[in-house]
């Protein structure tokens, strides 16, 4: 049996704002947020195999520090996504996935969710599952609240727990993204008693015109002084926000050069990235080009 290979990116995302509008009886929170992709991305290499096994491994050239933060294979979202799609596999093939991690873990950038979404998109093609994008989104939601926006593939205004998506096209500036030396637990932030949970809801037009804030920011800055310190520094150059529940912070700049000039002044050794906003998930374009 001939094996088939495909290589796709899995981009990071930013929450341009994150409003918590309520809390449900089951403990989940109602949100309004604006998702946008950035060109910082992991890379996933897929190769079909002669049996229906699933193998997920780090690429040998990938950053070993990032890889040390990865979970065992069965807990990896790439593995979980492949396993969730296996019942729809119309071939006799399994899959071997090699991944190159560039998106920091525990950063609020959606790296694991994006990896899962790219896996669903790739295997839907390689395994001839013939599932619609909506079916893939539904499977993705079972893996994590952020997975559907990556599957859908367009910047989006999101409501509910993040699963109700309306495509939007915000500006696509250059960003500085800083990952302070902190690994933040989403559960810790969402369960904190000081978290604001009653921000009034916005219409999409108002959200795009006025922007918003991140209701998690005050709690994160109080609990994690590394995040607070980084925000104070970056605020000297451009208004700075937290993405998701952190730890990453970001600020926008009108040009790549301006962002690079500021990034060169950053005094700490923690990760700092200059990256471009994207309104379309590049994994979709790469997949279409590969299958053309």
N, C-alpha and C positions, 0 to 999 in steps of 0.2 A: 504494500500500500504506500502510495506516495505521500510524503509529509508536506504540509503547507505551512508557511511562515508569514508572519506579519508583525511589524513594529509600529507602535502607536504611542503618542504622548498622553500623559495624564496631568492636565494643568491644575495649578492651585487656584483658589478663589479668594476673594475678599468679600466680607460683609460691609458694604458701604455705609450701612447703618443697621442697627438691630434693636427693635422696640419690642418689649414684652408687654402684651396687652391684657393678659389674664392667665389664670392658672386653673387647670381642669381638675376634676375630682380624682382622676387617676394619677395626678402628680405632674403630668406633662404641661407644658406652657404653650399658650397661644402667642404667636410671633408675627411681626411684620419685619421683613428684611429685604435688602436689595443685594442680590448676588451679581458679582462680575468676576470673570476669569482673568488671570494674568499669565504672562508667558513663561513664568517659572513653572517647570513641569518635571515629573518623573517620566521615565521611558520604560515601556513594557514590551518585551519580545515574546511573541507567541509562536509555538511550534507544535503542530499536531503529532500525536504518537500512535503507535499501532494497537494500543489497548486503551481502555477507558479510565485509566488512572489520571490523577491530577497531581502535578508536581509544581511547586512554587519555590524558586530559589533566588537569592541575590546574584546579580551579575558580578563576576569576579573582579571587575574593575571599579565597582561602585565604592562610595565612601564608607569605610569600615565603621566609623563612628555612628553614622546614620543607621547602618545595618544592625549594629548592636542594640538599637532601640526597637527593632522589629520583633514581633511576637513569633512564637512557634508557628509552623506552617498552618495548622488547623485553625488557629485564631486569626490568621492574616485575612484581611478583607478580600484580597485577590482570590485566595482559596475559597472563601465563603461564596463569592460571586460565581466562581466556576462550578462549585458544588450545587448552588441554587439553580443553575442553568442546565445541569446534566440531565434532568428528566426530559428536557425538550430536545436533546441531542439526536439528530436524525442521521448521524454517521456512526461508524465503528471506531471513531477516533477519541483519544483522550487529549490532554494538553500538557505541555511543559511551558512554564512561564518564567522568564528571567527578568528581574526588575532592577532598574537603576534608580535609587532614591536621591532626589535633590530637594524635595520639599521637606522641611523639618517636621518631625513628629511633635504632637502636642502643641501645635502652633496656632490653631484656629484657621488654617489655610485649606483644610479639607483634603489633605493628601491621601489618606486612606479611602475616603469616599470617592475621590476621583479615580484612584486605582481600580476600585470595584466597578465603577461605571465604565471605564475603558475596557475592562475585562468582559463585561456584559455585551458591549458593542462588538468587540472582536469575536467572541465566541458565538454570538448570534449569527455572524457571517461564516466563520470557519466550521461550525457544527450544523449549518443549514437549519437553524431552529425556526426561521421565518416568523419570529415574533415581532409585533409592532413596537414602535417606540414607547407607546403607552404601556404595553405589557412589560417591557423592560423597566420602565419607571416604577411600575407596581412591584416588581421583583426587587428593584433597587431600594424602595422604601422599607422593605423588610430587613435590609442590611444596615440602613442608617438614614436619618432624615435628610442629609445633604446629598445623598446619591442621586435622586431624581433630577436635580438641576443639571448635573453633569451629563446624565443620559439624554435629557431633553436638548441640551447643547446650546442654549442661548441665555445671555444675561437675563435675569428675571426678578420681578417683584414677587416675593413669596409670602404666603400667609398660612394659617393653621399651625402645624408644627414645622412648617417649611415645605410641605408637599403640594400646596396649591400654588401653581406657578403661572405668572403672566409674563410673556416675553416683553422686554423693554430694551431700549438702546441708549444708555447713559453715555456721557463723554468718555473717551478712552485716553486719559492722560498717562504720563509716566509716573511711577510710584517709587518711593523708597519704602522698603519693607524691612523691619528689624525684628529679629528673633532674640529677645532677651534670654538670659540663662535661667529659664524657668519652664517647668512642665506642668501645665494647669489641668486640673480635673474638671471636666464640664459638669459632672454631677455635683461636685463641691460648690461650684458657682451657682448653679440653678437651685440648689437647696439652701443657699445662705439666707438667713433671715433679713439681711439688709438689702436684698435685691429688690429693685423696683419692678412691680408686676402690674401696674395699672396705667401705662402710657396710653393716651387716647389713640384710637386708630386713625390712619391717614388714608385718603384716596391716592391712587397711583399718581395722578397728575401733581398733587401736592408734594408727594414724596420725591418726585423727580425734580421739581422746581425748588423746594426748600431744603432737601436733604434731611438729615436726622442725626441721631446720636446712637451710642451703644449703651443700653441699660446695664450691661455687665461691667462697664469700665470702672465705676467707683469702687465696686467690691474687689475687682481684680487688683486695682492700684493699691488698695488698702492691705490686701493679703500678700501681694508680691511686690516688694520694693524695687526689684530689678525692672519690672515693667514700668513702674512709676518714674524711675530715673531715666529710662530710655524715652518716655513720652515727654518729660520735661526738656530733654536735649533736643529732640526732633521738632518740638513746638517752637523752638527759636527760629526755624526756617519756614515752616508751613503748618497749618492746623493739622493735628495728629489725632488719629482714632485707633481704637482697638478693633481687631477683626474677630468675629465670633466671641468665644469666651477667652480668647488669647491662646498663647502668650504674645503673638505677633502684633505689632503696631504698624501703621502705615500713614503716609502723607503723600499728597499729589504734587507734581511739578509740571510746568508747561513744556519742558523739553528734557530729552535724555541727558544732555550735557549739564543742565542745571542740577539734575538729580545726582549725576556722577560727581559734580563738584562738591556737593554737600556730603555725599557718602564718604568721600575721601577724608573728610574732617572728623568722622566718627571716632571717638577716642577709645572705644572698647574692642575687645577681641571677639565678641559674640557675632553671630551671622547677620550680615546686612546685604540686601539685594536691591538692585535697580532693575525694574521690570515694567512692562507695558500692559495697560489695561486692554482686555479683549472682550468683545461682546458675543463671540462665537467660540465654542469649544473646538480647538484645533484637531482633536481626535476624530471628529466627524469628517472634516475635510481630508485628513490623511487616510481615513478608511475608504472614503469615496474614490480617492485617487488610486488607492491600492486595488480596488475592485473594478475600476473602469477598464 
